[in-house]
Amino acid sequence: RQNQNLDNFIQTNLSSLWDNDQTSTAGVFGNNWAGPAPSASSVDLTDELSAVMSLTHMATYQHRPILALLP
């Protein structure tokens, strides 16, 4: 059950990132995943990298529980 709770937590956060924290014109992300989206001129690349890496990992493991991958 704990694995499902963690998976739900991660899904909720990534959904918020995708829905609330990307600019519609530049497609960039900020550091507050609840929004509002940053302006394209004020993007910090570490924030952008965190967002893209998180979305990539979730897309890779979306059909498997994340904790099942741990040793």
N, C-alpha and C positions, 0 to 999 in steps of 0.2 A: 504493500500500500504506500509505503514511503517513496518508492520509485515513481509511482503514479503521481504523487504530490509534487515531486521535483520536476517531473516531465510537464505537468500542468503549469508550474511556476515559470519554467523556461518558455513554454509556448506563449503564455500570457505576456511576458516581457518582450519577446520577439515580435508578437503581433502589435504591441504598442509601438515598438521601434518602427515597424513598417508602416503602420497607419498614422502615426502622430509626429514622427521625427525625421522625415525626409522632405527635402524641398521638391516641389512638383516640377520645377523647371530645370534644376541642376542635378537632381538625383543624389544629393549628398545628405549625410546624417550628422547629427550633433551629439552632445554628451548627455542630454536629458531625453531619455527614450519615451517619456510621457508627452513630450512636445513642449513648446512649439518648435517647429523646424527652424534650423539656423539659416541665416542668409548665406548665400554661396560665397560671399567675400569674407566671412568670419569662420570658416571651417578650420578645425584643428585636425590634422591628418591622423593623430593617434585616436581621436574619437571615430573618425571615418574607418580606420582599420579595425577597431574593436567591433563596430557594427557589421562590417562586411564579413569578418571572420565568424562572428556569432551566427549570422544568417547562413553562411556556407556550411558550418558544422551542423546546424539544424536540418538543412536540406539533405545533407549526407546521411544523417541518422534518423530521419523523420519516420521511418517505418519500424524502428527498433527502439526499445527503451534505452535511454542514454546510460543508466547505471549498469545495464547488462553488459556493457562493453568494458567495464572496469575489471581488473584482475581480482 
